[in-house]
Amino acid sequence: MVRYRYFISTLLIGAVMIGAAFVGGVVRADQFDQKIAALQAQNDKNQAQSDSLGAAAANYQQAINILSSKIDSLQNSIVKTQAQIDDLQNQIKKAQDDLDREKKVLGDNIRTMYLEGDITTLEILASSKNLSDFVNKQQYRNSVADKLKETLDTINALKAQLTDKQNQQKQLLASLQKQQNDLQSQENQKSQLLNATESQKAAFDNKISSNNAQIASLRAQQAAAMAARFGGGPGRGSTCGGGYPAAYCEAPQDSLVDNWGMFNRECVSYAAWAMAVKYHHYVPYGLGNANQWPSGAAAYGIPEGSTPKVGSVAIWFVGAFGHAMVVDYVYPDGSILVSQYNYSFNGTYSTMVVGPGSGFTFIYFR
């Protein structure tokens, strides 16, 4: 293995894809492509339904969150209102206790005055030290009676005022509780809709997962069907390597066409074989030259990116045709180990390490 950190060559590297007219009896496993395409079409519809239901579920959840916030706010108001009602009840109780106490005092005074009422005016006068004392006693009795009456009136008025406030708070409490119940009913309805929507979305997601499993199985069968027609084991000659079949690597370069419509011992032929056999991925037929692979693969829904992954194909847009390499290892620093054919235009196998930041496009066959 030769370890290069960066490519410095800008040579024209690649392989020209030949048309289906040269394929002869090679099996392209079109029946697999048709089944896979049908399942992918179903998944597209299912995904659209799932996305729509997901958006609806998000809206329901947002509405539930708003209702929940309002319910919590009303609950805080209910707690405060109930606290005010309880406080007013304590004040009413205190006013009633004061009223009962004052009534007792009034009763005692009434009894005293009643007893004193049995004493004749002459006797009161006789018991008084002088006329002024007699007048003072009479005024005191009248003053006590007036004061008690005033106190009772004040307490009764306070009690009535507190009771009125309490009734108002009770009416407010009833209104708040009704609003809360209405909002709770709305929240329950939204929750039911959310559950139903999520259930429907899960059903579509399950269909997608099931279809993906079938697609994976079909691609594995397709890869096996292709691998079965390679005509022998890996080559061992000086031009061979990486497990590339002897039928291809021991024959003169560009003298044969592989199962993907590529000339043998070219970079694209080796990359297609490695994806299908070594990494068990599905590779569509006729992707063309290396620089045509990203767009060709995209037409089959095969993704690409700028991050290297083991089992992906690295495309280097160099020269007229580009160059395809197989990513066999990714180092911690981002460097990658690639295997390839025809890097030096001699139709042979080689490996090398490419430093991070290569600028390659990586195709993630599946």
N, C-alpha and C positions, 0 to 999 in steps of 0.2 A: 504494500500500500504506500503510495506516495502522498506525503502530507503537504498540501498547499493551503496557505491561509487565504489567498485571494486569487481570482482568475486575472490574468493579464493579457490573455489572448483574445483577439476579436476575430478569430478565424470563422469561416463559414462552416457551421457544424449542423448536421441534421440529416433527414432522410425524406425523400419525396414519397408520398403515399401513392400507390397505384390504384386504379379503379377496380370495381368489382368484376370487370370483364376478364381480369387476369387471375381471379380467385380459383376458378375451376370448381373442384368438388369440396372446397373447404366449407364446413358447417358453421353458419353464423348464429345459429340458435335464435332465429327470429321469433319463434314461438315464445321464447322467454321474454324477449323485448316487448312483444304485444301484451303479455300478461302483466308484466311490470308496469307498462305504460297505463294499462287499464286500472291497476291498483293505485298508481300515482294520481290518475285523474279522479278516482274516488276520494283519495286523500285530500286533493285540492278542494273538492266540494265540502268534504267533512271539516277541513280546516277553516273554510270560510264560515260554515255554520258555527263551529266552535268559537271562532273569533267574535262573531256577532253575539252569541250567547254570553261570551266573556264580557263584552262591552255592556250588555244589558245587566249582567250580574253586578258589574262595577257600579252602574247607575243605581241599582237597587240598594247596594251596600252604602253608597253615598247618602241616599235618602234615609236609610236606617240610621246612619250616623247622625244626621241632622235631627231626626225625630228623637233619637236617644239623648242628644244634647238638650233638646227642648224639655224632654221628660225630666232629666236631671235638674234643669233650672227650675221647673215647676215644683219638683220635690223639695228643693231648697226653700222655695217660697212657702210651701206647705208646712215645712218644719218651723220656719220663722213665724208663720201665722198661728200655728198651734201653740208655739211658745208664748205668743202675745195673749192668746186665749187663756192659757194656763196662768199667766201673770195677772190678767184681769180677774180671773177666778179667785186668785189669792187676795187681790185687793178687795173684791166683793166680800170675801169671807171676813177680812179684817174689818171692813165697814159694818158688816152684820154683827161681828163681835163687839165693836164699839157701840153699835145701836143697842144691842142687848144690855151692855153694861150701863149705858146712860138711862135706858128704860128702868133698870133696877134702881139706879140712883133716884130717878124720878118717882118710882114707886115708893121708895123709902121716904122721900120728902113728902109725898102726898099723904102717906100714913101719918107722918109726924104732924103735918099741917092739919090733918083730920083730927088727930088727938088734941092738938092745940085748939081746934075749933070747938071742942067741948068746953073749953075754959071761957068764961064770960069775959067781956071787955073790961068789966070792973075788976075781975081777978087779975088780968094781965096788967092793968094799970096799977093795981095794988102791989104786984110783984116787981114793977119797974121802979128804978131809983128815982126817975123823974119823968116828966112828960116827953123830953127828948129821947130818952131811952125807949119809951113806949113806941114813939114814932119810928125809931130805927129798927125795932123788932118787926114792925109791920112792913116797912120797906124791904127789909132783908128777905122776908117770906115772899114778897111779890117779885123781888129781883131773882131769887132762886128759881121760882116758877118760870119766869120769862127766859132765863138763861138755859134752863133745861129744854124748854120748848124750842128755842133757837138751835140748840145742839142737835136735837132730834130732827128738826127740819133740814139742817145742813147734812147730817149723815144720810138721811133718806134721799136727799137730792144727789149726793155723791154715789150712793148705791144705784140709783136710777141711771145716772150717767155712765157708770161702769158697766151696768147691765146692757145698756144700749150699745156701747162700744163692743162689748163681747158678742152681742148678736150680729153686729156688722162684721166682725172678724169671722164668726161662724159662717155667715153668708159668703164671705170671701173664700174661706176654706172650702166650702162646698163647690164654689165655682172653679177653684184651682183643681180640686179633685176630679171634677167633670172633665176639664180640659186635659188633665193627665190621662184619664181613662180613654178619652177620644184619641189622643196621640198614641197611647199604648195599643189601641185597636188598629190604628194605621200601621204602626210598627210591626204588629203581628202579621198583617196582610202582606207587607213588604217582605217580611222574613219568609213567609210561605212562597211568595213569588221567587225570592232569591234561591230557596232550597230547590224549587222545581227547575229553575233555570240552570243551577249548578249541576243538578242531576242529568238534565238533557246534555249539558256540555260534557259531562263525564262520559256519557254514552257515545258521543261523537269522538272524544279523545280515545276511548277504548277501541272504537272502530279503526281509528288511525293507527294505534299501536298494533292491532291485529294485522292490518294491511302491511305495516312496516315489517312485521315478523314474516309475513308471506313473501314480501319483496326480498328480504334478506335470504330466505330459503331458495327462492327462484334464482337469485344471483349466484348463490353457492352452487346450485345445480348447473347453472350456465357455465360458471368457471370450471366445474368438474368436466362438463361436456367438452369444453374447449381444450382443457389440459389432456383429456383422453386421446386427442387427435394430434398430439405433438410428435408422435412417431419415435419414441425411445427416451432413454434417460439422459442425464446431463452429459455434456461433452467433456472430454479430458484433453483435447488437443491444445496447442499453444495459443490458439485464438479463442479458446473457450474460458468460461468462468462464471461464477455466480449462480450455477445451476442451470444456465441457459441450455436448452436441449441440443444434443449432439447433431440431430438432423439439421439444425440451423447453423450452429457455430462451426461445424466441421466442413460445411459446404462453402463454396466461394461466396464472397460478399455480394449481395444483391442478386443472387441467383434463384432465390426462393421467396415466396410470399407466405407470411404467417397467417394465423387465424384472424388477425385484426386488419388485414390488408396492408401490412408493412413489409418492406424488404428485410430479409434476414441480416443480422449482424449490424443493424443500424440502431441508434439510440432509442428510437421510438418502439422498435420491435422488442428490444430487451425490456423497456419500461412497461409495455403492455403485458408481456409475459410475466414479469415480476409481480405486477399488481394482481393478475388473475391467479397465478399459481402459488407464488411465494406468500402473498398477503391475502389471498382469497377475496379479492375485490372484483366488482363487476366493471369491465372495460367495454364501452360501446365499440362497435365496428367502425373503422374508417375515420378516425379522428384527424388524420392528415399529418402534416409536418409538425414538428415540436411546437413551433410558434402558433399553430392553429389549435392546439389541444385545449387551452383554457376556454375559448369560445365554443369549441365542439363539445366539451364536457358539460359546459353550462346549459347547453340545449337539452341535456338529459337530466338536469337538476342536480348535477354534481358540483358541490361548492369549491371555492378556491379562497386563498388568503395569503397573507405575508408571513405567517408563523410556520416554521418547519415542524412537521410531525412525522414520526416513524411510520412508514407505510404510505407516505405521500410521494407524489412525483414533483420534482423541482424543475421548473421551466426557466431556462435562461434565454432571453430574447437577444440572441447574438447572430449576426450574419443573416443570410437570406432565409434560412429554414429554422433557426433556433436549435436548442439542444435540450434533451430530456434526460434527467437523472433520477435515480431512486434513492429516497432518504431511508437509510438503514439504521441510523443512530443520531441522537441529538445530545450534544455535550452540555454540561451545566453552564458554560459560558456562551451558549448559543451557536457554537460551531456545529457543523453537521458532517456526518460520514455519508458519502454518496457512492453508489455503484453505477456503472454506466458501460455503454458500448460506443465505439467509434469516436472517442474523444480526440484521438490523434489522427483521425482519418485513415486508420488502418484496419477498421472492422474488428478490433479486439476488445476484450473486457478489461476494465481497470476500476480502481477505487481511489478516492482522495478525500481529504478533509477540507471543507470550505469554512472560512471564518464567518463570524456573525455579521449581519448587515449586508448580506450578499445581494439583496435586491431581487431575488428570485420570486417567481409566482409559484405557489404550492397548490397542487390540485389534490383534494381529499377524496379519493375514490372510496366507495363503501361496498 
